[in-house]
């Protein structure tokens, strides 16, 4: 199953006609893979590249040599995804982190390229994590009721329908979606940070907190208020509550929902994720790392967020509101990528109402100070 959409990123006005003419959901698994990602359709292994986190298991903190293990009990743990902030006064939000406490994503790998930047129809496999304990390639026993009766597992059972199916749609808007997301970091527009190390000077050390960032000024980022409860830099809206630090490896799981924003072309796309896990292998100085973030996307929340985001990155194209015939074709493609129960275990009796996701991350230490102004994609919809 693949999204087959023929769009030209640099030509925003013809988007309406292009979508209306060519939004097609392929009827068989893998149809059109090479065309969807462009050139370089070489093979990729079912685990991350050498030196990268293993994508074979979603279990965090399994090593007996764990140096630090923490169960977070803050009321902000996981629940509700992104907080929405309070509108953001900007500037003087108070110091939210000392330099180096947070590791921020400086390069994203959404599934269109390998970690080496090589475009490949199977790059998504590098970041697939076996979230449900099944390997359903050729055998759907125990799998939820997929709309198309197909399984998108990578070899070994890795789940990443977002990288396999949804990113091919993004590739019709951006030639290389991973490059577009990475460019937003390089331009200082926005990215995502993880509180990998506790801030011991604070009553709540924020270990495991997700910290959406925006508006880098020189070398210092501001917190994105949508990732906070109110504008309080000490109240993250999302965090991982089971954290293990083993030697130079950070692993964590979230018992509730987490929310994050991936910036592309100056606009943030919101993803609300259940069953989230993150694995980060740190260098010997614990200043950089390579990781994978995986989980199950709330499909309906993605559809709601995708409309204003798509309008903004395409220059306000009409016909992209919920209920519009054009956008409903996009909606059906999104729902066609569902391969996992949003909550609860994988089961033949469960509905596929979520989309598995596996994101490759390249991270580095950053300085964070203050809370920025709330920014949301503009919309022409009522």
C-alpha positions, -999 to +999 in steps of 0.1 A: +000+000+000+014+034-010+001+069-013+004+078-050+002+116-053+018+136-080+025+171-067+051+197-075+064+214-044+076+245-060+043+251-078+017+258-052-012+270-073-016+238-094-019+218-061-057+217-062-057+202-097-029+179-091-045+165-060-079+161-076-064+144-106-040+120-090-048+111-054-049+073-057-045+046-030-025+017-045-044-015-043-015-037-034+013-035-008+044-017-021+029-006-054+049+023-068+076+023-041+104+035-064+084+063-078+072+075-044+107+082-031+125+092-062+159+077-070+181+055-050+157+027-043+184+005-028+179-020+000+181-013+037+184-036+066+156-041+091+175-024+119+192+010+122+226+015+107+258+005+125+261+024+158+224+032+158+198+020+182+184-014+176+149-013+163+140-049+171+123-043+204+102-017+221+112-026+256+131+001+275+153-004+305+159-041+301+196-041+309+208-053+343+236-027+343+213+003+344+228+033+361+197+053+364+160+042+363+132+065+370+094+064+371+080+099+367+048+107+386+042+143+376+007+152+366+019+162+332+032+127+323+021+118+289-015+128+293-031+148+266-002+153+242+005+189+234-006+214+260-014+244+237+004+269+259-011+302+269-005+323+239+032+329+247+043+362+260+077+355+244+112+364+255+113+364+293+099+330+300+126+322+325+155+298+321+141+264+311+174+245+309+211+249+316+233+245+286+237+209+275+209+195+296+187+188+266+195+168+234+177+183+204+171+167+170+194+182+145+186+157+117+153+139+111+149+106+092+112+102+084+115+071+062+125+085+028+162+083+033+187+062+053+208+078+080+235+084+053+210+105+034+205+080+006+170+079-008+155+044-007+121+029-010+129+007+021+146+033+042+116+033+066+126-002+076+157+012+094+135+030+119+107+004+123+102-009+158+082-041+166+055-024+187+030-053+188+053-083+191+041-098+158+058-104+124+029-103+101+047-104+067+026-129+048+006-140+079-021-117+094-028-140+123-035-119+154-035-086+134-061-059+137-087-054+109-068-033+084-089-014+059-070-032+031-061-065+047-024-058+043+005-057+067+032-031+064+057-048+087+094-046+080+115-078+080+115-090+116+082-075+124+091-038+126+061-014+125+064+019+106+034+026+083+041+063+087+075+059+071+063+034+045+030+050+034+025+085+047+060+099+040+055+090+003+026+116+003+049+141+020+075+134-008+050+148-033+051+181-014+087+182-005+112+164-027+129+150+005+107+154+036+136+144+059+157+172+045+128+197+048+124+188+085+162+189+091+164+223+074+139+237+099+164+229+126+193+244+106+172+276+100+164+279+137+126+276+131+118+246+152+128+211+164+123+187+193+145+181+224+146+153+250+155+158+286+180+129+287+197+140+319+179+152+351+183+189+361+192+183+397+188+219+407+150+217+401+124+202+424+112+183+393+143+173+374+122+170+342+139+137+333+122+122+302+104+154+293+097+162+256+106+198+249+094+212+216+117+241+206+114+271+183+130+304+173+167+298+179+185+331+187+222+328+181+229+295+198+200+294+222+165+279+216+132+289+231+106+265+243+076+261+221+046+270+244+025+243+228+046+218+246+039+233+280+011+234+304+004+271+304+036+290+298+054+272+326+088+260+314+088+235+343+055+219+333+060+199+301+028+187+285+044+154+274+071+132+290+083+096+291+075+082+326+096+050+325+133+060+319+164+039+320+200+052+315+224+023+309+260+033+302+256+055+271+221+045+262+189+063+271+156+043+268+122+054+278+085+045+274+054+067+279+023+052+296+001+081+282+000+101+251+028+123+239+027+152+215+053+166+192+057+189+162+078+183+132+086+216+114+088+218+076+090+250+055+082+271+086+050+252+096+048+227+124+029+194+118+014+180+151+016+143+158-002+128+188+013+094+197+003+066+220+025+036+231+056+058+226+091+045+230+124+062+225+160+047+223+190+070+221+227+058+219+249+085+232+286+092+223+312+087+250+309+124+260+271+121+260+270+153+239+255+137+208+234+107+200+215+087+174+180+074+182+146+062+172+112+075+184+084+051+178+047+046+187+012+048+173-002+080+158-038+091+165-052+091+130-081+114+136-059+139+154-034+138+125-063+145+100-074+175+120-039+189+122-030+181+086-056+204+070-042+238+083-006+225+080-011+215+043-028+249+036+002+268+051+029+248+033+010+251+000+004+288+002-033+288+012-046+265-014-084+262-014-102+229-010-082+216+019-107+220+047-123+191+066-153+181+045-140+194+012-141+168-015-104+173-023-093+170+013-115+140+019-095+121-008-064+129+013-082+117+044-091+084+029-054+079+020-044+087+056-069+063+070-057+037+046-023+037+064-038+025+096-021-007+108-023-007+146-049-003+174-044+032+189-046+018+224-046-017+237-029-048+223-028-060+187-057-084+181-078-098+153-108-084+171-094-049+174-099-021+148-068-006+131-074+030+141-038+041+145-007+045+123+026+030+135+055+054+133+093+051+136+114+083+133+152+083+131+169+110+151+203+126+152+208+147+183+231+172+199+233+192+231+216+226+230+210+256+252+174+264+260+162+296+276+128+312+278+094+305+262+086+317+227+053+329+212+027+304+203+027+297+166+001+276+148-005+271+111-030+295+096-062+282+081-088+294+056-114+271+071-143+282+092 
